[in-house]
């Protein structure tokens, strides 16, 4: 049984062609967290970002093997190629070794459910765009 504090996944994840996120910024203090990262999975509940260590801006994050200090932070993402801005909350992080980090961002509650479902459906799967 799932812990009462943790939400269970209600929508399936979809692996995507990496979609460039121009910047990841904290909405709490407007400090930039990362200058560039990629969306690698999407669902109607959130996005999974791949962030390379050298893309992290705060030196304390670059030196760390753990980004758990970001969990619960409200963040803002700018997808320049899609002319889209998305806000959400960092749900979890994971170290991938030399590849960098995964950061899971749940959409903010202001994002309508139909919009989230449409975005997840429209993002291209690997190999769909050459």
GIVENVEN-V7439 format. One record per backbone hydrogen bond with DSSP energy under -0.5 kcal/mol. CO is the residue of the C=O (numbers start at 0). NH is the residue of the N-H. If there is no record, write none. Layout:
# GIVENVEN-V7439
CO/NH
CO/NH
This chain:
# GIVENVEN-V7439
2/5
13/41
17/19
18/38
19/21
20/36
22/77
23/32
23/33
24/75
25/29
30/25
32/56
33/23
36/20
37/39
37/49
38/18
39/15
40/47
41/13
44/106
45/42
46/48
46/104
47/39
47/40
48/50
48/102
49/37
50/100
51/54
51/55
52/55
54/34
57/60
57/61
58/62
59/63
60/63
66/69
67/70
69/72
72/89
73/26
73/27
74/87
75/24
76/78
76/85
77/21
77/22
77/79
78/81
78/82
78/83
79/82
83/78
85/76
86/107
87/74
88/105
89/71
91/103
93/101
95/98
96/99
99/95
100/50
101/93
102/48
102/104
103/90
103/91
103/105
104/46
105/88
107/110
109/111
111/115
112/116
113/117
114/118
115/119
116/120
117/121
118/122
123/16
124/127
